[in-house]
Amino acid sequence: MFQVKGRETSHRKPPKDVKAPGFYRLYTRFLNFTTLYAPLLPTIVCEGKTDNIYLKAALQSRHALFPDLIESIGGEFRLKLKFFKYSRSSEVLQNLSGGTGELNVLVNDYENRMKGFSAPTDQPVIIIADSDKGSKTLFETVKRKTGLNVAPPHRFFHIHSNLYVVPIPPIAGQEETAIEDLFSNEVLEEKLDGKTFNRTNGPSDPVKEYTKATFATDVVVKKKATIDFSRFDPLLATINEVINDYAAKVAALKAAA
């Protein structure tokens, strides 16, 4: 219905002061149910598409240490979790296209989005966010929801139902830690055709710099066999811990039923 009838609005978001058509609202609830409330596997929601690429490469490199997250069968990797896929539909209907601002909205609105769903929800949804100034508003929301400061020794935060937030683990000596900081300086300083990596989300000089997308595909993916991903271990371990924490909550609820 959304793909056919949505052509009337060119599949765009309705203006804020206009109520979305019924088929928009129905498909939104369907997506919220299948991708957030009741996913078939633990689901990772990153700030952007490049973070997904980094984490998949790290999981493949460190698979022997995290058999509960990924396994190698006949030389092929099989993930035991999934990554939320940003798409045109997620942008229009779920207000999710990347960025901490939208993740903050999701955390704030999660309980409301899940209202009316009563089926078992056995898998967690795990938001992963940089530990930097860009996440300030998100972490303020987390503190308000949980009563906990987003700082060590707390590694993860249970928000509501199956939703968790995991900050990128801090690196000693750094006030802020973005996911790119989990790579070595050697990797971050890799030059491509004489260009240097612009790791900001701001505009880049195409003559002198390359973007996060290029870094993800042309450095991380192409050279993952030689990259040291060991600094990702604390983050991967926390993801594993969250999955176990939620499994214990589900087991306790079932035992009490």
Solvent accessible surface area in square Angstrom, and as a share of the most:
residue,aa,sasa,rsa
1,M,139,0.62
2,F,9,0.04
3,Q,103,0.46
4,V,106,0.61
5,K,90,0.38
6,G,0,0.00
7,R,178,0.65
8,E,138,0.62
9,T,49,0.28
10,S,60,0.39
11,H,38,0.17
12,R,140,0.51
13,K,96,0.41
14,P,36,0.22
15,P,84,0.53
16,K,215,0.91
17,D,131,0.68
18,V,81,0.47
19,K,154,0.65
20,A,27,0.21
21,P,45,0.28
22,G,41,0.40
23,F,20,0.08
24,Y,4,0.01
25,R,111,0.40
26,L,109,0.54
27,Y,60,0.23
28,T,28,0.16
29,R,103,0.38
30,F,115,0.48
31,L,22,0.11
32,N,6,0.03
33,F,63,0.26
34,T,47,0.28
35,T,32,0.18
36,L,0,0.00
37,Y,19,0.07
38,A,24,0.19
39,P,6,0.04
40,L,162,0.81
41,L,67,0.33
42,P,9,0.06
43,T,1,0.01
44,I,0,0.00
45,V,0,0.00
46,C,1,0.01
47,E,31,0.14
48,G,20,0.20
49,K,131,0.55
50,T,22,0.13
51,D,12,0.06
52,N,18,0.09
53,I,49,0.25
54,Y,0,0.00
55,L,1,0.01
56,K,80,0.34
57,A,5,0.04
58,A,0,0.00
59,L,3,0.02
60,Q,47,0.21
61,S,51,0.33
62,R,57,0.21
63,H,59,0.26
64,A,83,0.64
65,L,103,0.51
66,F,19,0.08
67,P,79,0.50
68,D,88,0.46
69,L,1,0.00
70,I,1,0.00
71,E,45,0.20
72,S,52,0.33
73,I,103,0.52
74,G,84,0.81
75,G,64,0.61
76,E,127,0.57
77,F,80,0.33
78,R,122,0.45
79,L,49,0.24
80,K,59,0.25
81,L,4,0.02
82,K,77,0.33
83,F,21,0.09
84,F,8,0.03
85,K,167,0.71
86,Y,13,0.05
87,S,49,0.32
88,R,124,0.45
89,S,21,0.13
90,S,4,0.02
91,E,61,0.27
92,V,11,0.06
93,L,17,0.08
94,Q,5,0.02
95,N,48,0.25
96,L,0,0.00
97,S,51,0.33
98,G,21,0.20
99,G,29,0.28
100,T,24,0.14
101,G,52,0.50
102,E,35,0.15
103,L,1,0.00
104,N,20,0.10
105,V,63,0.36
106,L,0,0.00
107,V,1,0.01
108,N,62,0.32
109,D,47,0.24
110,Y,0,0.00
111,E,93,0.42
112,N,87,0.45
113,R,32,0.12
114,M,11,0.05
115,K,127,0.54
116,G,72,0.69
117,F,34,0.14
118,S,108,0.70
119,A,41,0.32
120,P,104,0.66
121,T,24,0.14
122,D,63,0.33
123,Q,47,0.21
124,P,2,0.01
125,V,0,0.00
126,I,0,0.00
127,I,0,0.00
128,I,3,0.01
129,A,1,0.00
130,D,16,0.08
131,S,27,0.17
132,D,40,0.21
133,K,167,0.71
134,G,55,0.53
135,S,0,0.00
136,K,130,0.55
137,T,80,0.47
138,L,2,0.01
139,F,27,0.11
140,E,95,0.43
141,T,6,0.04
142,V,0,0.00
143,K,101,0.43
144,R,156,0.57
145,K,77,0.32
146,T,38,0.22
147,G,62,0.60
148,L,68,0.34
149,N,85,0.44
150,V,37,0.21
151,A,46,0.35
152,P,97,0.61
153,P,105,0.66
154,H,70,0.31
155,R,131,0.48
156,F,41,0.17
157,F,2,0.01
158,H,65,0.29
159,I,21,0.11
160,H,64,0.29
161,S,35,0.23
162,N,0,0.00
163,L,0,0.00
164,Y,0,0.00
165,V,0,0.00
166,V,0,0.00
167,P,14,0.09
168,I,1,0.01
169,P,27,0.17
170,P,83,0.52
171,I,32,0.16
172,A,102,0.79
173,G,89,0.86
174,Q,71,0.31
175,E,179,0.80
176,E,66,0.30
177,T,1,0.00
178,A,15,0.12
179,I,2,0.01
180,E,3,0.01
181,D,21,0.11
182,L,3,0.02
183,F,1,0.00
184,S,37,0.24
185,N,103,0.53
186,E,142,0.64
187,V,17,0.09
188,L,25,0.12
189,E,123,0.55
190,E,48,0.22
191,K,126,0.53
192,L,35,0.18
193,D,146,0.75
194,G,60,0.57
195,K,61,0.26
196,T,61,0.36
197,F,24,0.10
198,N,17,0.09
199,R,82,0.30
200,T,85,0.49
201,N,139,0.71
202,G,40,0.38
203,P,136,0.86
204,S,35,0.22
205,D,56,0.29
206,P,98,0.62
207,V,118,0.68
208,K,134,0.57
209,E,50,0.23
210,Y,11,0.04
211,T,61,0.35
212,K,38,0.16
213,A,60,0.47
214,T,42,0.24
215,F,0,0.00
216,A,0,0.00
217,T,63,0.36
218,D,48,0.25
219,V,1,0.01
220,V,0,0.00
221,V,63,0.36
222,K,147,0.62
223,K,77,0.32
224,K,70,0.30
225,A,102,0.79
226,T,120,0.70
227,I,17,0.09
228,D,89,0.46
229,F,1,0.00
230,S,42,0.27
231,R,97,0.35
232,F,0,0.00
233,D,30,0.16
234,P,70,0.44
235,L,0,0.00
236,L,0,0.00
237,A,47,0.37
238,T,5,0.03
239,I,4,0.02
240,N,32,0.16
241,E,59,0.26
242,V,0,0.00
243,I,32,0.16
244,N,85,0.44
245,D,44,0.23
246,Y,13,0.05
247,A,54,0.42
248,A,63,0.49
249,K,73,0.31
250,V,18,0.11
251,A,60,0.46
252,A,63,0.48
253,L,130,0.64
254,K,121,0.51
255,A,90,0.70
256,A,90,0.70
257,A,121,0.94
